[in-house]
Amino acid sequence: MDFSLTKEQNDIKKAAAEFARAEFTPEVAQECELNHRFPREIYEKAANLGFIGLDYPEEIGGGAMGVQENVLVVEEFCKADSGLGMAMHLAYVPSKVVKLFGTHEQKRKFLAPLVRGEWVSAISLTEPDHGSDLTCMETTMEEKEDGFVLNGTKIFTTNAAYADFFVVLAQDDRNAPPGKGMTTILVERSPSSWLGGRLEINEIPHKMGIRATSSGEVVFDQLKVRKENVLGERGRGLLNVLDFLDESRIEIAAQALGNAEGAFLKALNHARQRNQFQKPIIDFQAIGHRLGRLWSQIQSIKWLTYYAAWLCDKKMEKTAGAIPLYTSMVKHHVPETAKAIIDETITVFGGYGYFLEQEVERRYRDNRIIEIYEGTVEVQLNNMVRILKKLNMDFIRSTLL
């Protein structure tokens, strides 16, 4: 059993940390936070250094690596700054659907400019009346002789205001039972790519966290797109999304891991330097014991996230059926634990922790969404129970435990 990273993985981790510390300055982070601005200039720099598309094919400029390498980058980015780190990752993670199911031409068209930092991606799943329920879509796509016509509304689409393309889940067969007859389809932002109709994007302001990203409503009004925009097999849309989530949820958990690590490092440094009653506050058991517990909690979520990424990359036949169990586990356990960790770091700072300048309160706000998007904590627990009910007991006993 070897828990060490490879030399290449260590180099990636170190390079990501150095980049983030240099670019994610407190001044830039606060400016993006207060002005609700996505720092596209930093995103382009990250792409130029190879941090975007690490698991994408080499022929379109990717790194041909795996989820584990993405986890390391996301962890270091969010360790440096939660808002900017999450914004960078959220700009490219939706494009994984194209990586998994796109044709060669779709990968060349959509992923190549994304890997170069020229494009940002978005995925539109959630609807106003269907939050966690992806088995029922009111957004429809109707086949015409020369394309497909989309009608409907999506909400809470991350990157909506500036995304160059959207992966949309739509109901292709209106007579299909729940969860069936859905298709994923690509919609470009540029009107020159449409064959008719209208795409309306409305920003949703005043949100709690991740203020360096856009969150918006996307409305399709008789929007006609070309037939070659269908992504993957028609009717398999929900399965495409679920396969995508098996990878993306692990990387989303890495956001929470990095957020917690960054908050812990700031709290530890503060506790060692802050003096009260003629000694550092870390010497008071109320603070020292709290930091000791937080260290243990961070180690638990770190290695759980790494293990889930390792399982996903290996895709061994013996454990393939358990991958959704682990992706749901990291998606509920890591964000929940990270929230508790960050909350405790605010206590270490005392009154100072309540203000934006120390960053820990912003990390708490940014981290809160990780428990909600890409499937709520409760949905993950439902997934785990469903899988645990079906897995062979001998397999659980001998292989998973």
PyMOL commands that set and color helices and strands:
alter all, ss='L'
color gray80, all
select helices_A, chain A and resi 7-23+26-35+40-48+58-60+67-80+82-101+104-115+191-193+227-229+237-273+281-283+285-314+320-354+356-358+360-371+377-390+393-400
alter helices_A, ss='H'
color red, helices_A
select strands_A, chain A and resi 121-124+140-144+147-158+165-171+182-188+196-203+215-225+230-231+275-276+279-280
alter strands_A, ss='S'
color yellow, strands_A
deselect
rebuild
show_as cartoon
